[in-house]
Amino acid sequence: MPIQKAENQAGGEKPARGHIQENVLRYMRRGLMVGAFLPGQVMSLRKLAAGLGTSPMPVREVLSRLVAANALEETRGGSVRVPRLHPDKLSDLFSVREMLEGMATELAVKKATPELIGELTEINKQLLVAIEKRDILNCLSFNQKFHFTLYEASGSEVLMPLIESMWLQVGPTMYMSLLIPSMPWNASDHKDILVALKEMNATAAKKGIVHDIRTTGEALLSVAGPQGLELPFTQGLELQFDY
């Protein structure tokens, strides 16, 4: 999906460089958080620029920003790739997720409205359909949407950037979690969270979200080697997603 045409229809002027860069950043952040980019995957400037309909320059600048944010890493050869996440770091990230997302969930329950519960219920229905069809990308996408819709309801301007930072780093591992036999992708914790929201039970909702995060983290750690998480086919995989 091209980010923007070289010229807009209104005046035939090229879009501002900053605007293009922000769109590239939005695309990359979305891809990392939903798990469309995988551990060990090398970012190709040429492919990304061509796919987004822009020049390599804004892509290069965005990749540099994501390296600075620890979402990507630079190799000794100068290329940029998705980190493999060694077991210790993976464990730390999931522990911090439990704290941050547990807090956001508690706050969200206190502000929960029928509209929020209805929206989350519909997202979870779409997730369940994707799980049944083994539609991997929609599984990842609707799972991320469920979590972030819940957390954003907390209204916390402090928690959300921290949670997004965590997801930029752990999001690429979510694809692998779908492939682990011991990892049941059935959204059962989401169902418990929805019940807790209806009952305005912040403790139960937090328990559900923490269990969801911990189960995923433990499953990933069970398959993480000393060099970290990496899939053997990351170089050839291309996942198309909306952003």
Buried (B, 14 or more C-beta within 10 A) or exposed (E): EEBBEEEEEEEEEEBEEEEBBBBBBEBBBBBBBBBBBBBBBEBBBEEBBBBBBBBBBBBBBBBEBBBEBEBBEEEEEEEBBBBBBBBEBBBEBBEBBBBBBBBBBBBBBEEBEEEBBEBBBEBBEBBBEBBEEEBBBBBBBBBBBBBBBBBBBBEBEEBBEBBBBBBBBBBBBBBBBBEBEEBEBEBEBBBBBBBBBBEEBBEBBBBBBBBBBBBBBBBBBEBBEEEBBBBEEBEEEEBEBEB
